Structure formats: C-alpha cells, structure tokens
Amino acid sequence: MQTNLPISDPIVIEVLLDAPVEKVWKAITDKEDMKKWYFDMEAFKPEVGFTFTFLGEKDGRKFVHLCTIKEVEINKMLSHTWTYEGVVGETMVHFALYPQGKQTKLRLTHEGLEMLPQTEDFAKENFMKGWTYIIETSLKNFITAGNI
C-alpha cells in the first residue's frame, strides 16, 4: 500500500483475482453483485453518461456519492466521476482489467483527490484505507467465495 504520497498522486491498488475477466467484469458492473462487495446502488448501468448514486458513512456521518460513467470498454475498463453532494470537487475512479490466463489483474486508480476539500473527511489516507479494504478484501472475498 502506498503511504506518504502527495495528495496529487493518484491512489493505485492492484489485485490478482481468481476468476476470468468476464466474471470480474460482471462483479464490477452488475448492480446485484456490486451491493454484495461494494455499495448498494438503486441503479447502475455500465454505459457512458449513466449517473448513479450511493450512500457512504464515516463516523456516523453520511455522504451521498454522485457518479457519472465516462468511459466503458466491456471486459477491459470502466471510469466514472466521483463527487459528493454539497461538496466542491470532482475526482475520477478507473477500474482496469487485465486477463492473466484463468485469473484477472484488476487495477483501481482514484485520481484528483486534490480537488476535494483538504479536511479530515477527505484525507488521502482515508481513501487509501477504504479502497484497500474494498478491493483487496471485499471484492477478493466475493470472487473467492464463488459468488459470480
């Protein structure tokens, strides 16, 4: 895990998942699968221009996440904006998939954190911890358990 990097450096997390790329793609783009390892969204479609929201919570405070799909290449990559209701600043999240035989390398990149308010709620370390758990534990466990 990266630590002590400037706020302008993106967060990059990679994990090797024990599933073919098609199954990993389904896990990161199917609303029903996503709520089992990521967030519960009312609606989600991997289509450019599609806007989705979800609720996150930290220390009892709720944060409404507002996101719009910007790029999609089926079984290869998905990029979307990441903003918060009532907060100035837009960041970008990229999921990239790389087939590795019967496995898939997933690279998560979150960039633009310097665009958010420089407060404890939006500290880079919080994003690092969150993404590390989401990708290396939650998603990996979801896939390993054969849920897809």
C-alpha positions in Angstrom: 0.0 0.0 0.0 1.2 3.5 -0.9 1.8 5.9 2.0 3.0 9.4 2.4 2.4 10.3 -1.2 1.5 13.8 -2.2 -2.3 14.4 -2.4 -1.9 15.0 -6.2 -0.6 11.4 -6.8 -3.3 9.0 -7.6 -4.2 6.0 -5.5 -3.4 2.8 -7.3 -4.4 -0.6 -6.0 -3.8 -3.8 -7.9 -5.0 -7.3 -7.0 -4.9 -10.7 -8.8 -8.4 -12.2 -8.7 -9.0 -16.0 -9.2 -11.6 -15.6 -11.9 -11.6 -14.9 -15.7 -12.1 -11.3 -16.8 -15.7 -11.8 -17.8 -16.6 -12.8 -14.3 -14.7 -9.9 -12.8 -16.4 -7.5 -15.2 -19.8 -8.8 -14.1 -18.7 -8.3 -10.4 -17.8 -4.7 -11.0 -20.8 -3.8 -13.3 -23.8 -5.9 -12.1 -25.8 -3.9 -9.6 -26.8 -7.1 -7.6 -23.2 -8.3 -7.5 -21.9 -4.8 -6.5 -24.1 -4.5 -3.5 -22.6 -7.7 -2.1 -19.0 -6.3 -2.1 -19.2 -2.6 -2.8 -22.1 -0.3 -2.2 -25.9 -0.7 -2.6 -27.0 1.4 -5.6 -30.5 2.0 -6.7 -29.5 1.7 -10.3 -26.3 1.0 -12.2 -25.5 0.6 -15.9 -22.1 0.4 -17.4 -23.0 3.0 -20.1 -21.3 6.3 -20.8 -23.3 9.1 -19.4 -25.2 6.9 -16.8 -25.4 8.7 -13.5 -25.6 6.7 -10.2 -25.5 7.5 -6.5 -24.8 5.6 -3.3 -24.6 6.4 0.3 -21.3 6.0 2.3 -20.9 6.5 6.0 -17.9 7.6 8.1 -18.0 8.1 11.9 -21.8 8.2 11.8 -21.9 10.9 9.1 -23.5 10.1 5.8 -22.0 11.1 2.4 -24.0 10.9 -0.8 -21.7 10.0 -3.6 -22.7 11.2 -7.1 -21.0 9.5 -10.1 -21.2 9.6 -13.9 -19.8 6.9 -16.2 -17.2 8.5 -18.5 -15.6 5.5 -20.3 -16.5 1.9 -20.8 -14.7 -0.9 -22.7 -16.5 -4.2 -21.9 -14.3 -6.6 -20.0 -11.5 -4.1 -20.1 -12.2 -0.8 -18.3 -14.7 1.4 -16.6 -14.2 5.0 -15.5 -16.5 7.3 -13.6 -16.5 10.6 -11.8 -16.7 10.6 -8.0 -18.2 13.6 -6.3 -20.1 14.3 -3.1 -23.4 16.0 -2.7 -22.8 19.5 -1.3 -19.0 19.3 -1.7 -16.9 21.1 -4.3 -14.5 19.0 -6.3 -14.6 16.1 -8.7 -12.4 13.1 -8.8 -12.1 10.1 -11.2 -12.2 6.4 -10.5 -10.8 3.9 -13.0 -11.2 0.1 -13.0 -8.9 -1.7 -15.5 -9.0 -5.4 -16.1 -6.1 -7.5 -17.4 -6.6 -11.2 -18.3 -4.0 -13.4 -16.8 -5.0 -16.9 -18.0 -7.8 -18.0 -15.8 -7.2 -15.1 -13.5 -7.6 -11.3 -13.8 -5.5 -8.5 -12.6 -7.6 -5.6 -11.5 -6.1 -2.1 -11.2 -8.1 0.5 -9.3 -7.0 4.1 -9.8 -8.5 7.1 -8.0 -7.2 10.4 -9.1 -7.9 14.1 -8.5 -8.2 13.9 -4.7 -6.5 17.3 -4.5 -9.8 18.7 -6.0 -11.7 17.9 -2.8 -11.6 20.0 0.4 -8.4 19.3 2.3 -10.2 18.2 5.5 -10.1 15.0 7.6 -13.2 13.7 5.9 -11.4 13.7 2.5 -7.9 12.8 3.7 -5.9 10.7 1.2 -5.2 8.1 4.0 -9.0 7.5 4.4 -9.3 6.8 0.7 -6.3 4.5 0.7 -7.8 2.5 3.6 -11.2 2.4 2.1 -10.1 1.3 -1.4 -7.6 -1.2 0.0 -10.4 -2.9 2.0 -12.9 -2.7 -0.9 -10.5 -4.2 -3.5 -8.2 -6.4 -1.6 -10.7 -7.8 1.0 -14.3 -7.2 0.0 -14.1 -7.8 -3.8 -11.4 -10.5 -3.5 -13.5 -12.4 -0.9 -16.6 -12.0 -3.0 -14.8 -13.6 -6.0 -13.0 -16.3 -4.0 -16.3 -17.4 -2.4 -17.6 -18.2 -6.0 -20.4 -15.6 -5.9 -20.1 -14.9 -9.6 
